Amino acid sequence: MSKRCSGFELVVFIILSLWLAIMVWLKDAFIPGSYYNSSVLPICIEEPLDYQDRVDAIVEEMIKRVENLVYYSFVMEKVTFKNGRYTSPELIYAEIRSMPKRVHLKWLDERHKGQQAWWPASEDDGRLIATGPGWRRFFKVKLHPLSKMAMKNSLHPIYDMGFDYITAMFSNQLGLVRDLGLELDVRNFSETDDKISLDISFPKDRYPEFYCYRISVDINRTVMLPIKIIIYDKVDDIIKVTENYRFDIVDIQEKG
């Protein structure tokens, strides 16, 4: 014959059961790692990337690299938008020496083959020496770098050719963002072992002092020099590519 529990024993059993349940709940709630619900994925919170500081660091490294260059050469592919149309593609071999800066350009594409330019090839008030393509390569002319003939298919004078001007221009645009108290508008930012890619927009409608509305740049990670630059500006109220440059670096000589 089974023994019945008294009322007192029943009350004690209920209290102990409640106490044990509370202790298990407290353990699960407050002891790390004591409970894991496989149906709930962990939440990862990442700090937002400070693009301004990272991009500033990249440009500063580019400037230091350029300042350390004694000589460099590259082949540049170039298309620009000028006088309401795109210029024909140009393929140019460039040699640039620093301190004092000297530039030698030699056109390689069929349309401009034989054309060359040197600056400063003499001490003649900084004028450049140029030859035309084809049979005109046998005749040299002296031109002011800003003359109509010298600037025929270019948006920039010959003395702005090279990585020194490019990095300085890029740095100035980023500095302007900071000076105006704006947040850097980064459309794309990626880093791999061999390349850094940046795509940045600028509020040129509100601040006309910006050079353009958008810059897309690829940087060779090994030498920290640009290998692609695409400039977007407004043409007939439409933002489009106005400058497209690609660089194949041939040779680099540094100080020391």
Rosetta blueprint (number, residue, H / E / L):
1 M L
2 S L
3 K L
4 R L
5 C L
6 S L
7 G H
8 F H
9 E H
10 L H
11 V H
12 V H
13 F H
14 I H
15 I H
16 L H
17 S H
18 L H
19 W H
20 L H
21 A H
22 I H
23 M H
24 V H
25 W H
26 L H
27 K H
28 D H
29 A H
30 F H
31 I L
32 P L
33 G L
34 S L
35 Y L
36 Y L
37 N L
38 S L
39 S L
40 V L
41 L L
42 P L
43 I L
44 C L
45 I L
46 E L
47 E L
48 P L
49 L L
50 D L
51 Y H
52 Q H
53 D H
54 R H
55 V H
56 D H
57 A H
58 I H
59 V H
60 E H
61 E H
62 M H
63 I H
64 K H
65 R H
66 V H
67 E H
68 N L
69 L E
70 V E
71 Y E
72 Y E
73 S E
74 F E
75 V E
76 M E
77 E E
78 K E
79 V E
80 T E
81 F E
82 K E
83 N L
84 G L
85 R E
86 Y E
87 T L
88 S L
89 P L
90 E E
91 L E
92 I E
93 Y E
94 A E
95 E E
96 I E
97 R E
98 S L
99 M L
100 P L
101 K L
102 R E
103 V E
104 H E
105 L E
106 K E
107 W E
108 L L
109 D L
110 E H
111 R H
112 H H
113 K L
114 G L
115 Q L
116 Q E
117 A E
118 W E
119 W E
120 P L
121 A L
122 S L
123 E L
124 D L
125 D L
126 G L
127 R L
128 L E
129 I E
130 A E
131 T E
132 G L
133 P L
134 G H
135 W H
136 R H
137 R H
138 F H
139 F L
140 K E
141 V E
142 K E
143 L E
144 H L
145 P L
146 L L
147 S L
148 K L
149 M L
150 A L
151 M L
152 K L
153 N L
154 S L
155 L L
156 H L
157 P L
158 I H
159 Y H
160 D H
161 M L
162 G L
163 F H
164 D H
165 Y H
166 I H
167 T H
168 A H
169 M H
170 F H
171 S H
172 N H
173 Q H
174 L H
175 G H
176 L H
177 V H
178 R H
179 D H
180 L L
181 G L
182 L L
183 E L
184 L L
185 D E
186 V E
187 R E
188 N E
189 F E
190 S E
191 E E
192 T L
193 D L
194 D L
195 K E
196 I E
197 S E
198 L E
199 D E
200 I E
201 S E
202 F L
203 P L
204 K L
205 D L
206 R L
207 Y L
208 P L
209 E L
210 F L
211 Y L
212 C L
213 Y L
214 R E
215 I E
216 S E
217 V E
218 D E
219 I E
220 N E
221 R L
222 T L
223 V L
224 M L
225 L E
226 P E
227 I E
228 K E
229 I E
230 I E
231 I E
232 Y E
233 D E
234 K E
235 V E
236 D L
237 D L
238 I E
239 I E
240 K E
241 V E
242 T E
243 E E
244 N E
245 Y E
246 R E
247 F E
248 D E
249 I E
250 V E
251 D E
252 I E
253 Q E
254 E E
255 K L
256 G L
